[in-house]
Amino acid sequence: MALDLNHKSILVTGGTGSFGKKFIQTVLQKFPQVKRLVVFSRDELKQYEVAQLFPTSQYPAMRYFIGDVRDGERLKRACEGVDIIVHAAAMKQVPAAEYNPMECIKTNIFGAENVINAALDCGVKEVVALSTDKAAAPINLYGATKLCSDKLFVAANNMKGSRDLRFSVVRYGNVIGSRGSVVPFFLQQRHSGVLPITHPDMTRFNISLEEGVDLVLYALENAWGGEIFVPKIPSYKITDVAEAIGPNCQQEIVGIRPGEKLHEEMITETDALSTVELAKYYVILPFTPQWDTDKFIAQFAGKRVPAGFHYDSANNDEWLNAAQIREEIRLHVDSNFHV
């Protein structure tokens, strides 16, 4: 049965972020009869700015709810009558998390617990939490907190009792053009004639906001509860991003920053023991599922990945070259971009 969000109430934590705005836009376009679309975030200025894009006069389903996922009681109040939670709120800047560790833990771990408790207590039917490639074999605090968050959401399916409720997770890589990422940084820096390169061999996964939203919608439609959905997406070399944006710029090697990996990973070799490959996605199944995994695999015509499989940005089958990266920037970041 195809996904239908018409007449549903949806709450998006972190709804003023890059993902949240694209998700809201997509839902309003695809499901014009959506009952309520609640933006839950703590920054009143960002909420004001989003409300200019999606005013309640034009989109009567929109609601703007000031609150912090750290505040469990406020979150429960926001979740009254909500059918679906998309949990996108996070503290995600790696250097800031390293310098302010408890702030990251409060938002990313305790906030996840509050989302779970609100869903259990308020009659929510489905929760999809956003994760990150940094949660696989993490080496920085941000990745470690998101791994904890993933574990909490997967395990939440074990304590739902008789509730008609499913928790699942989506995990993906760098969103091209997102705030604080390499593409907008290089676009800004190229006018100086020098682009700083952390390491000449560094690679990353690439995904667009649209593909991220599609993954969340896929999870909402297909999750049985406890899965981690991982998209099949291309990689790029950081030097090719520099070549795409500033081909005449000097590339200055500055060294890997604290908490940064040379290559990102989305499925570890241990995760692979319970990973299934579908047409467009991989699915890491829960180690203690509440349902028949063989039936799940059969329904989606999936197959288990081979022994020793792992999925990282260096061993990918699909790569973007400089010309393709330029096209991605024009398509997803700045339509007027030119070299």
C-alpha positions as CSV (number, residue, x, y, z in Angstrom):
1,M,0.0,0.0,0.0
2,A,1.5,3.4,-1.1
3,L,2.4,5.9,1.6
4,D,-0.4,8.4,2.3
5,L,0.2,11.2,4.7
6,N,-3.0,13.0,4.0
7,H,-5.2,13.5,7.1
8,K,-2.1,12.6,9.3
9,S,-0.5,14.8,12.0
10,I,3.3,15.0,11.7
11,L,5.8,16.5,14.1
12,V,9.3,17.3,12.8
13,T,11.9,18.0,15.5
14,G,14.6,20.3,14.3
15,G,12.1,21.3,11.7
16,T,13.9,24.6,10.9
17,G,17.1,22.9,9.6
18,S,18.0,22.1,6.0
19,F,16.4,18.7,6.1
20,G,13.3,19.9,8.0
21,K,12.5,22.6,5.5
22,K,12.9,20.3,2.5
23,F,10.8,17.6,4.3
24,I,8.0,20.2,5.0
25,Q,8.1,21.4,1.4
26,T,7.9,17.9,0.0
27,V,5.0,16.8,2.3
28,L,3.0,19.9,1.5
29,Q,3.4,19.3,-2.2
30,K,2.8,15.5,-2.2
31,F,0.1,15.4,0.5
32,P,-2.0,18.6,0.3
33,Q,-4.5,17.2,2.7
34,V,-2.0,16.6,5.6
35,K,-3.8,17.4,8.8
36,R,-1.0,19.0,10.8
37,L,2.6,19.6,10.2
38,V,4.3,20.7,13.4
39,V,7.7,22.4,13.4
40,F,9.3,21.8,16.8
41,S,12.6,23.7,17.4
42,R,14.2,26.0,19.9
43,D,15.3,29.0,17.7
44,E,12.5,31.6,17.4
45,L,14.3,33.5,14.6
46,K,14.6,30.4,12.4
47,Q,10.9,29.5,13.1
48,Y,10.0,33.0,12.0
49,E,12.0,32.6,8.8
50,V,10.4,29.2,8.0
51,A,7.0,30.7,8.7
52,Q,7.7,33.2,6.0
53,L,8.2,30.3,3.6
54,F,5.2,28.3,4.8
55,P,2.7,30.8,6.3
56,T,-0.3,29.4,8.0
57,S,-2.5,31.6,5.9
58,Q,-1.5,29.7,2.9
59,Y,-0.8,26.3,4.5
60,P,-3.3,25.9,7.3
61,A,-1.8,22.6,8.4
62,M,1.4,24.3,9.6
63,R,2.1,24.7,13.3
64,Y,5.2,26.4,14.9
65,F,6.1,25.1,18.3
66,I,9.0,26.5,20.3
67,G,10.7,23.8,22.4
68,D,13.8,21.8,22.9
69,V,14.1,18.0,22.7
70,R,15.9,18.2,26.0
71,D,12.6,19.2,27.6
72,G,10.6,16.0,27.8
73,E,7.4,17.7,29.1
74,R,7.3,20.3,26.4
75,L,7.9,17.6,23.8
76,K,5.0,15.5,25.1
77,R,2.7,18.6,24.9
78,A,3.7,19.1,21.3
79,C,3.1,15.4,20.5
80,E,-0.6,15.4,21.6
81,G,-2.6,14.0,18.7
82,V,0.5,13.4,16.5
83,D,0.6,10.3,14.3
84,I,4.2,10.5,13.1
85,I,7.5,11.9,14.5
86,V,10.4,12.7,12.2
87,H,13.4,13.3,14.6
88,A,15.9,15.5,12.9
89,A,17.0,17.7,15.8
90,A,20.7,17.2,16.7
91,M,23.8,19.0,17.7
92,K,26.0,17.9,14.7
93,Q,29.1,20.1,14.4
94,V,32.0,17.9,15.2
95,P,34.4,20.6,16.7
96,A,31.6,22.1,18.8
97,A,30.6,18.7,20.1
98,E,34.3,17.9,21.1
99,Y,34.5,21.2,22.9
100,N,31.1,21.0,24.6
101,P,30.6,17.3,25.1
102,M,27.8,17.3,27.7
103,E,25.7,19.7,25.5
104,C,26.0,17.2,22.7
105,I,25.0,14.3,25.0
106,K,22.0,16.2,26.4
107,T,20.6,16.9,22.9
108,N,21.5,13.8,21.0
109,I,21.1,11.1,23.6
110,F,18.7,12.5,26.3
111,G,16.8,14.2,23.5
112,A,16.4,10.8,21.7
113,E,15.1,9.3,25.0
114,N,12.5,12.1,25.3
115,V,11.3,11.6,21.8
116,I,10.8,7.9,22.5
117,N,9.0,8.6,25.8
118,A,6.7,11.1,24.1
119,A,5.9,8.6,21.3
120,L,5.1,5.9,23.9
121,D,2.9,8.2,26.0
122,C,1.1,10.2,23.3
123,G,-0.3,7.5,21.0
124,V,2.2,8.1,18.1
125,K,2.1,5.5,15.4
126,E,5.5,5.9,13.7
127,V,8.9,7.4,14.5
128,V,11.8,7.8,12.0
129,A,15.0,9.2,13.5
130,L,17.8,10.7,11.3
131,S,21.3,9.3,11.9
132,T,24.7,9.8,10.2
133,D,27.6,7.9,8.7
134,K,29.6,9.1,11.7
135,A,27.6,6.8,13.9
136,A,29.2,3.7,12.3
137,A,32.5,2.9,14.2
138,P,32.5,6.4,15.6
139,I,35.8,8.2,16.5
140,N,34.2,11.6,17.5
141,L,31.7,12.4,20.2
142,Y,29.0,13.5,17.7
143,G,29.2,10.0,16.0
144,A,29.2,8.3,19.4
145,T,26.1,10.1,20.6
146,K,24.3,9.3,17.3
147,L,25.3,5.6,17.7
148,C,23.7,5.8,21.2
149,S,20.7,7.5,19.7
150,D,20.3,4.8,17.0
151,K,20.6,2.0,19.7
152,L,17.8,3.7,21.7
153,F,15.4,4.0,18.8
154,V,16.0,0.4,17.7
155,A,15.6,-0.9,21.3
156,A,12.4,1.2,21.8
157,N,10.6,-1.4,19.7
158,N,11.1,-3.9,22.5
159,M,9.2,-1.8,25.1
160,K,6.2,-0.6,23.0
161,G,4.0,-3.4,24.4
162,S,0.7,-3.7,22.6
163,R,1.0,-0.3,21.0
164,D,0.7,0.0,17.3
165,L,4.0,1.9,17.1
166,R,7.2,1.5,15.1
167,F,10.6,3.1,15.6
168,S,13.2,3.1,12.8
169,V,16.3,4.9,11.7
170,V,17.7,6.3,8.5
171,R,21.5,6.8,8.1
172,Y,23.2,8.7,5.3
173,G,26.2,10.7,4.4
174,N,27.1,14.4,3.7
175,V,24.2,16.4,2.3
176,I,25.5,18.5,-0.5
177,G,25.2,22.2,0.4
178,S,24.0,21.7,4.0
179,R,25.1,24.3,6.5
180,G,28.6,23.9,7.7
181,S,29.6,21.4,5.0
182,V,32.5,21.5,2.5
183,V,30.7,22.8,-0.6
184,P,29.4,26.1,0.8
185,F,32.8,26.5,2.6
186,F,34.7,26.1,-0.6
187,L,32.3,28.4,-2.5
188,Q,33.1,31.1,0.0
189,Q,36.8,30.4,0.1
190,R,37.5,30.1,-3.6
191,H,37.6,33.9,-3.9
192,S,40.8,33.9,-1.8
193,G,42.5,31.7,-4.3
194,V,43.4,29.0,-1.7
195,L,41.2,26.0,-0.7
196,P,42.3,24.1,2.4
197,I,42.5,20.3,2.0
198,T,42.6,18.3,5.2
199,H,44.1,15.2,3.4
200,P,44.5,14.5,-0.3
201,D,43.1,11.0,0.0
202,M,40.0,12.0,2.0
203,T,36.6,10.7,0.7
204,R,33.0,11.3,1.6
205,F,29.5,10.0,0.7
206,N,27.3,12.4,-1.2
207,I,23.5,12.8,-1.0
208,S,21.0,15.5,-1.9
209,L,18.3,16.8,0.5
210,E,15.7,15.4,-1.9
211,E,17.3,11.9,-1.6
212,G,17.4,12.3,2.2
213,V,13.7,13.1,2.3
214,D,12.9,10.2,-0.1
215,L,14.7,7.9,2.3
216,V,12.6,9.1,5.3
217,L,9.4,8.6,3.3
218,Y,10.5,5.2,2.2
219,A,11.1,4.3,5.9
220,L,7.7,5.6,6.9
221,E,6.1,3.4,4.2
222,N,8.1,0.2,4.7
223,A,9.5,0.0,8.2
224,W,8.5,-3.0,10.3
225,G,10.3,-1.5,13.4
226,G,14.0,-1.5,14.4
227,E,15.6,-1.2,11.0
228,I,18.4,1.2,10.0
229,F,17.9,2.2,6.4
230,V,21.1,3.1,4.4
231,P,20.9,4.5,0.9
232,K,23.2,3.5,-2.0
233,I,24.9,6.8,-2.8
234,P,28.0,7.9,-4.6
235,S,31.3,9.0,-3.1
236,Y,33.6,11.8,-4.0
237,K,37.2,12.8,-3.3
238,I,37.7,16.0,-1.4
239,T,40.3,17.0,-4.0
240,D,37.7,16.6,-6.8
241,V,35.3,18.9,-4.9
242,A,38.1,21.5,-4.8
243,E,38.8,21.0,-8.5
244,A,35.0,21.4,-9.2
245,I,34.7,24.6,-7.3
246,G,38.1,26.3,-7.7
247,P,40.1,24.7,-10.5
248,N,42.5,27.6,-10.5
249,C,42.8,27.7,-6.7
250,Q,45.9,26.4,-4.8
251,Q,45.1,23.4,-2.7
252,E,46.7,23.8,0.6
253,I,47.1,20.6,2.8
254,V,46.1,21.6,6.4
255,G,45.8,18.2,8.1
256,I,42.9,16.2,9.4
257,R,41.0,17.9,12.2
258,P,40.3,16.3,15.6
259,G,37.5,13.7,15.4
260,E,37.6,13.5,11.6
261,K,37.9,10.3,9.6
262,L,39.9,9.8,6.4
263,H,36.9,7.8,5.0
264,E,33.3,7.7,6.3
265,E,31.5,4.4,6.9
266,M,27.8,3.5,7.0
267,I,27.8,-0.2,7.4
268,T,30.6,-1.9,9.4
269,E,31.7,-5.5,8.9
270,T,29.9,-6.5,12.1
271,D,26.7,-4.6,11.0
272,A,26.9,-6.6,7.8
273,L,26.0,-9.8,9.7
274,S,22.4,-8.5,9.9
275,T,22.3,-6.4,6.7
276,V,20.1,-7.0,3.7
277,E,20.5,-5.4,0.3
278,L,17.4,-4.1,-1.5
279,A,17.2,-2.4,-4.9
280,K,18.0,1.2,-3.7
281,Y,18.9,0.7,-0.1
282,Y,20.7,-1.5,2.5
283,V,18.8,-2.3,5.6
284,I,20.5,-3.2,8.9
285,L,18.0,-5.4,10.6
286,P,17.8,-5.4,14.4
287,F,19.7,-8.2,16.1
288,T,16.7,-9.1,18.2
289,P,13.7,-8.4,15.8
290,Q,10.1,-8.6,16.9
291,W,9.2,-10.1,13.6
292,D,10.2,-12.8,11.0
293,T,13.4,-11.5,9.2
294,D,12.9,-14.1,6.4
295,K,9.5,-12.7,5.7
296,F,10.9,-9.2,5.6
297,I,13.6,-10.2,3.1
298,A,11.1,-12.0,0.9
299,Q,8.6,-9.1,0.9
300,F,11.2,-6.7,-0.4
301,A,13.0,-9.2,-2.7
302,G,16.1,-8.6,-0.7
303,K,19.3,-10.6,-0.2
304,R,21.7,-10.8,2.7
305,V,25.1,-9.2,2.0
306,P,28.1,-11.5,1.7
307,A,30.5,-12.3,4.5
308,G,33.1,-9.6,5.1
309,F,30.9,-6.9,3.5
310,H,31.3,-3.3,4.7
311,Y,30.2,0.0,3.1
312,D,32.5,3.0,3.3
313,S,33.2,6.0,1.1
314,A,36.5,4.6,-0.1
315,N,35.3,1.1,-1.3
316,N,32.2,2.5,-3.1
317,D,31.3,1.3,-6.6
318,E,30.0,4.8,-7.7
319,W,32.0,8.0,-7.7
320,L,31.4,11.6,-8.7
321,N,34.0,13.4,-10.8
322,A,34.6,17.1,-10.8
323,A,32.2,17.7,-13.7
324,Q,29.5,15.8,-12.0
325,I,30.1,17.6,-8.7
326,R,29.6,20.9,-10.5
327,E,26.3,19.7,-11.9
328,E,25.2,18.6,-8.4
329,I,26.1,22.1,-7.1
330,R,24.0,23.7,-9.8
331,L,21.1,21.3,-9.2
332,H,21.0,21.3,-5.4
333,V,23.0,24.4,-4.1
334,D,23.2,27.3,-6.5
335,S,21.6,27.3,-9.9
336,N,23.8,30.2,-10.9
337,F,27.1,28.5,-10.0
338,H,29.9,28.7,-12.6
339,V,33.6,28.2,-12.5
